[in-house]
Amino acid sequence: MTDTETLVTDWLAGQRDAMLAALRAMVDTDGGSYDKAGVDAVGAQVARFLGAHGIAVETIPGARFGDCLRATLGPAAAPGGGNARPNIVLMGHRDTVFPKGEPQRRPFTIEGGRAHGPGVADMKAGVVMNMFLLAAFARFGGAPGPLVGLFTGDEEIGSPEGRPVIEAEAKAARVVFNSEPGRPTGGIVTGRKGGVFMAMEITGKAAHSGGNFEQGISAIGELAHKITAIHALTDLARGITLNVGLVSGGQSVNTVAPHATGEIDLRYVAPADRDEVVAAIGAIVARSVIPGTSAKLTIKGEFLPLTQSDASAKVFDLYRDAARDSGFETAGEFSGGCADSGFTAAMGAPTLCAVGPVGGRAHSPEEYLEIDSLVPRAQALARAILRLDAAGI
């Protein structure tokens, strides 16, 4: 263990209470993806903390969703990177899935070694961990290259504004650590499914359902046919799943429905499967089972799959050893969930995901964070960063 490694990890060991205080403030601040003001308020907390530690922070404004913050420590390469890939990137998102007012209804609490509250694990704890890691390296130095902390604001809805920022950053990235919550097993994520989120809008014709039923054309009836056909595209053996998870439509109970919508969630493993299934969905939407209906398909958001490259496997081996020296064992896991790590991996940046503190039951009122994982996970990531040169990464 180097002197710098000892200094950094010892300092982090003394930051547990400060981490919890920062996490409490962050969880108790509204931050749903569509609440730009709330997500930016969380960003202001991040920026104040980093500024107090002498770390430069650039704001990349978002038009509709939370701004992106880019913190730099050392002579970081500009996004885009050219042929240079020097940056060590710590990535995380500040938005949550919860509606406005949720922190007031369910504020941050601690019970039995676990913290609770909206977004406590997914992923405000990872954001806090990245803040403290940057502060540790600002205090003691020793990073084997420039550090970049990227704090985005719209991951939970597919990163519509964050994606180009992330992809530009990936072009200059030597390695990317995405601090999504560690798995309940203590594992990290080395592979994820890709996802495409679509909406189909069906148009029919209104008519009184008793007086002139035969003159109506039911958009809801057409939607039902399309849902059945889309669900039939599921192929579990190939890791392809289709779910129409939101439906709406109609005018009144005694009116043949003139309109209907259905929102589609596609998940897949192999990148080649994406275009095949999207084309099949497009054909279903374009084909009318009930004469006189019409339909339109819109892609609302998308995540790319995280696939493990040889370089990413090498980073995982490095992290696993760093975790062991930090007091815990870890393993690589595959997740059906999506994350921004798929974007960086697709750009060729060696990427590890879910290196944040351990938590579970994300997106639910039962979401929790294992408090005792805060410091060891931070120490493991610090050790992995400090050992990049020795590992030849």
C-alpha positions in Angstrom: 0.0 0.0 0.0 1.4 3.4 -1.0 1.5 6.4 1.4 -1.1 8.1 -0.7 -3.4 5.1 -0.6 -3.1 5.1 3.2 -3.8 8.8 3.5 -6.8 8.7 1.2 -8.4 5.6 2.7 -7.8 6.7 6.3 -9.4 10.1 5.5 -12.4 8.4 3.9 -12.7 6.2 7.0 -13.3 9.3 9.1 -16.0 10.8 6.8 -18.9 8.5 7.5 -20.9 11.0 9.5 -20.2 13.8 7.0 -21.3 11.5 4.1 -24.5 10.8 5.9 -25.2 14.5 6.6 -24.7 15.3 2.9 -26.9 12.3 1.9 -29.6 13.4 4.3 -29.7 16.9 2.7 -29.8 15.4 -0.8 -32.5 12.9 -0.1 -34.7 15.5 1.6 -34.5 17.7 -1.6 -37.0 17.0 -4.4 -35.3 15.6 -7.4 -37.8 13.8 -9.7 -36.6 13.7 -13.3 -39.2 16.1 -14.5 -38.6 18.6 -11.7 -35.7 20.6 -13.2 -35.6 23.0 -10.3 -35.4 20.2 -7.8 -32.7 18.3 -9.7 -30.7 21.6 -10.1 -31.1 22.2 -6.3 -29.4 18.9 -5.7 -26.8 20.0 -8.2 -26.2 23.1 -6.2 -25.5 21.0 -3.1 -22.9 19.1 -5.1 -21.3 22.2 -6.5 -21.1 23.9 -3.1 -19.4 20.8 -1.6 -16.9 20.5 -4.4 -16.2 24.3 -4.5 -15.4 24.2 -0.8 -12.7 21.6 -1.5 -11.2 23.7 -4.3 -12.6 21.6 -7.2 -13.6 23.3 -10.4 -17.2 22.7 -11.5 -18.6 23.5 -14.9 -22.4 23.6 -15.5 -23.7 22.3 -18.8 -27.2 23.7 -18.9 -30.2 21.4 -19.6 -33.1 23.0 -21.5 -35.9 20.8 -20.0 -34.2 18.6 -17.4 -31.5 19.0 -14.8 -28.2 20.6 -15.7 -25.1 18.4 -16.1 -22.2 19.2 -13.7 -18.6 18.4 -14.8 -16.1 18.6 -12.0 -12.4 18.4 -12.9 -9.3 17.7 -10.9 -6.1 17.9 -12.8 -5.5 18.8 -16.5 -8.5 16.9 -17.8 -8.9 16.5 -21.5 -11.9 18.3 -23.0 -15.0 16.3 -23.9 -14.6 14.7 -27.3 -11.1 13.7 -26.5 -9.6 13.4 -29.9 -7.0 10.6 -29.7 -6.3 11.3 -26.0 -8.1 9.2 -23.4 -6.5 10.4 -20.1 -9.6 11.0 -17.9 -10.6 8.9 -15.0 -14.4 9.4 -14.9 -16.7 9.1 -11.9 -20.3 9.2 -13.1 -23.6 9.5 -11.4 -27.1 10.9 -11.8 -29.0 13.2 -9.4 -32.6 12.6 -10.5 -35.0 10.1 -9.0 -38.3 8.5 -10.2 -40.4 10.0 -7.4 -43.1 12.7 -7.7 -42.7 16.2 -6.2 -43.3 16.3 -2.5 -42.0 12.7 -1.9 -39.2 13.8 0.4 -41.7 15.6 2.6 -43.9 12.5 2.8 -40.9 10.1 3.3 -37.9 12.1 4.6 -34.5 10.5 5.2 -34.5 8.1 8.1 -32.0 5.6 9.6 -33.2 2.4 11.2 -31.3 -0.8 11.9 -28.2 0.1 10.0 -30.2 1.1 6.9 -31.0 4.5 5.5 -34.3 5.1 3.8 -35.8 7.8 1.7 -36.5 8.6 -2.0 -33.4 8.0 -4.1 -31.3 7.1 -1.1 -29.6 4.3 -3.0 -30.5 5.0 -6.6 -28.5 7.0 -6.6 -27.9 9.8 -4.2 -25.5 7.7 -2.1 -23.4 7.1 -5.2 -23.4 10.8 -5.9 -22.2 11.6 -2.3 -19.5 8.9 -2.6 -18.2 10.4 -5.8 -18.1 13.9 -4.1 -16.0 12.6 -1.2 -13.7 10.7 -3.5 -13.0 13.8 -5.5 -12.4 15.7 -2.2 -10.0 13.1 -1.0 -7.9 13.3 -4.1 -8.1 17.1 -4.0 -6.7 17.0 -0.5 -3.9 14.3 -0.9 -3.3 14.1 -4.7 -1.9 10.8 -6.1 -4.5 10.1 -8.8 -2.7 8.6 -11.8 -4.4 11.0 -14.2 -7.0 13.8 -14.4 -10.3 13.0 -12.5 -13.7 14.0 -13.9 -16.8 13.9 -11.9 -19.9 13.9 -14.1 -23.2 14.5 -12.3 -26.2 14.3 -14.7 -29.8 15.1 -14.2 -32.1 12.9 -16.4 -30.9 9.2 -16.3 -34.2 7.9 -14.9 -36.0 8.9 -18.2 -33.3 7.7 -20.6 -30.9 10.7 -20.4 -32.5 12.6 -23.3 -30.2 15.6 -22.6 -27.5 13.9 -20.7 -26.6 11.3 -23.3 -24.6 13.5 -25.7 -22.7 14.9 -22.7 -21.9 11.4 -21.5 -20.9 10.2 -24.9 -18.6 13.2 -25.4 -17.0 12.5 -22.0 -16.6 8.8 -22.8 -14.4 9.7 -25.8 -11.8 11.2 -23.5 -12.2 8.5 -20.8 -9.4 6.1 -19.8 -11.9 4.4 -17.6 -15.4 5.0 -16.3 -16.8 4.1 -12.9 -20.6 4.5 -12.7 -21.6 4.7 -9.0 -25.1 3.2 -9.3 -26.0 1.2 -6.2 -24.0 -1.9 -5.4 -26.2 -5.0 -5.6 -27.8 -6.4 -2.4 -25.3 -9.3 -2.7 -22.4 -6.8 -2.6 -21.7 -7.4 -6.3 -21.1 -4.9 -9.0 -22.7 -4.8 -12.5 -20.5 -6.0 -15.4 -23.4 -6.3 -17.9 -26.8 -4.7 -18.5 -29.6 -5.0 -21.0 -30.3 -2.3 -23.4 -33.8 -0.6 -23.4 -36.0 1.2 -25.8 -39.0 3.1 -24.5 -41.8 3.8 -27.1 -45.3 5.2 -27.3 -48.0 4.2 -29.8 -50.9 6.5 -30.4 -54.1 5.0 -31.9 -56.8 7.0 -33.7 -60.3 5.7 -34.2 -63.7 7.4 -34.5 -66.1 8.5 -31.8 -69.7 7.4 -31.8 -72.4 6.9 -29.2 -72.0 3.4 -27.9 -75.8 2.9 -27.7 -77.4 5.1 -30.2 -75.0 4.6 -33.2 -72.5 2.1 -32.2 -71.9 0.9 -35.7 -70.6 4.3 -36.8 -67.7 4.2 -34.2 -64.2 2.8 -34.7 -62.6 1.8 -31.4 -59.0 2.9 -30.8 -59.0 1.0 -27.5 -60.0 -2.2 -29.4 -57.2 -1.7 -31.8 -54.8 -1.0 -28.9 -55.8 -4.3 -27.4 -54.8 -6.2 -30.5 -51.5 -4.4 -30.8 -50.7 -5.1 -27.1 -51.2 -8.8 -27.6 -49.0 -8.9 -30.7 -46.3 -6.8 -29.1 -46.2 -9.0 -26.0 -45.9 -12.1 -28.2 -42.5 -10.8 -29.4 -41.0 -11.6 -25.9 -38.2 -14.2 -26.2 -36.9 -15.1 -22.8 -34.2 -17.4 -24.2 -32.7 -14.5 -26.0 -33.2 -12.0 -23.2 -35.8 -10.1 -25.1 -38.8 -8.8 -23.1 -41.7 -6.6 -24.2 -44.1 -4.8 -21.7 -46.8 -2.4 -22.5 -46.8 -0.8 -19.0 -49.0 2.3 -19.5 -52.3 2.6 -21.4 -54.9 5.3 -21.6 -57.7 6.3 -24.0 -61.3 6.8 -24.6 -63.6 9.8 -24.1 -66.4 8.4 -21.9 -67.8 5.0 -21.0 -70.7 5.5 -23.4 -68.5 6.6 -26.3 -66.7 4.3 -28.8 -63.1 5.3 -28.1 -61.7 7.8 -30.6 -58.1 7.6 -29.3 -55.8 5.4 -27.2 -52.1 5.2 -26.3 -49.8 2.5 -25.0 -46.3 2.9 -23.8 -43.9 0.1 -24.6 -40.7 -1.1 -22.7 -38.3 -3.2 -24.8 -35.3 -4.9 -23.1 -32.7 -6.8 -25.0 -29.1 -8.2 -24.5 -27.5 -8.5 -27.9 -27.1 -5.1 -29.7 -28.1 -6.8 -33.0 -31.6 -7.7 -31.6 -32.5 -4.0 -31.1 -33.2 -3.1 -34.7 -35.0 -6.5 -35.4 -37.5 -6.1 -32.6 -38.1 -2.3 -33.1 -38.8 -3.1 -36.7 -41.3 -5.8 -35.7 -43.0 -3.4 -33.3 -43.2 -0.8 -36.1 -44.9 -3.3 -38.4 -47.5 -4.2 -35.7 -48.2 -0.5 -35.0 -48.5 0.3 -38.7 -50.9 -2.6 -39.4 -54.6 -2.0 -38.6 -56.6 -5.0 -37.3 -59.7 -2.9 -37.0 -60.4 -1.1 -40.3 -60.4 2.6 -40.1 -57.9 3.0 -37.3 -54.5 4.5 -37.7 -51.5 4.6 -35.5 -48.1 6.3 -34.9 -45.0 5.0 -33.1 -42.6 7.3 -31.3 -39.3 6.4 -29.6 -39.3 8.4 -26.3 -36.0 7.2 -24.9 -33.3 4.6 -25.1 -30.4 3.0 -23.3 -27.6 1.0 -24.9 -26.6 -2.4 -23.4 -23.5 -2.6 -21.2 -21.3 -5.4 -22.6 -18.0 -6.4 -20.9 -15.0 -5.9 -23.1 -11.6 -7.3 -22.4 -10.5 -3.9 -21.1 -13.6 -3.7 -18.8 -12.8 -7.3 -17.5 -9.3 -6.1 -16.6 -10.8 -3.2 -14.7 -13.1 -5.5 -12.9 -10.2 -7.7 -11.8 -8.5 -4.6 -10.4 -11.6 -3.5 -8.6 -12.2 -6.9 -7.1 -8.7 -6.9 -5.5 -9.2 -3.3 -4.3 -12.5 -4.4 -2.7 -10.9 -7.3 -0.9 -8.3 -4.9 0.5 -11.2 -2.7 1.7 -12.8 -5.5 3.6 -15.4 -7.0 1.3 -15.7 -9.6 -1.5 -17.5 -8.7 -4.7 -18.5 -10.4 -7.9 -19.7 -9.3 -11.3 -23.4 -9.5 -12.0 -25.7 -9.1 -15.0 -28.7 -6.8 -14.6 -31.9 -6.4 -16.6 -32.0 -2.8 -15.7 -30.5 0.0 -17.8 -28.1 2.7 -16.9 -25.8 5.4 -18.4 -22.9 3.0 -18.3 -24.2 1.5 -21.5 -23.5 4.7 -23.3 -19.9 5.0 -22.1 -19.2 1.3 -22.9 -20.6 1.7 -26.4 -18.1 4.5 -27.0 -15.2 2.2 -26.2 -14.5 3.4 -22.6 -13.7 0.5 -20.2 -16.7 0.8 -17.8 -17.7 -0.7 -14.5 -21.2 -0.1 -13.1 -22.8 -0.3 -9.6 -19.6 0.5 -7.7 -21.6 2.8 -5.4 -22.7 1.9 -1.8 -24.9 -1.2 -1.5 -28.7 -0.8 -1.6 -31.9 -2.4 -2.8 -35.6 -2.1 -3.6 -34.9 0.9 -5.8 -37.9 2.9 -7.2 -40.1 1.8 -4.3 -41.1 3.1 -0.9 -39.0 0.3 0.6 -35.7 1.5 -1.0 -32.8 1.2 1.4 -29.1 1.8 1.7 -26.7 -0.2 3.8 -25.0 2.5 5.8 -21.9 0.4 6.6 -21.1 0.1 2.9 -20.5 3.8 2.4 -16.9 4.0 3.5 -15.7 0.6 2.2 -17.1 1.1 -1.2 -15.5 4.6 -1.3 -12.2 3.1 -0.2 -12.4 0.3 -2.8 -12.9 2.8 -5.6 -10.1 5.0 -4.4 -7.7 2.0 -4.3 -8.8 0.9 -7.8 -8.1 4.4 -9.1 -4.7 4.6 -7.4 -3.7 1.2 -8.9 -4.6 1.9 -12.5 -1.0 2.4 -13.6 0.3 -0.7 -11.9 -2.5 -2.7 -13.5 -1.6 -1.4 -17.0 -5.0 0.2 -17.5 
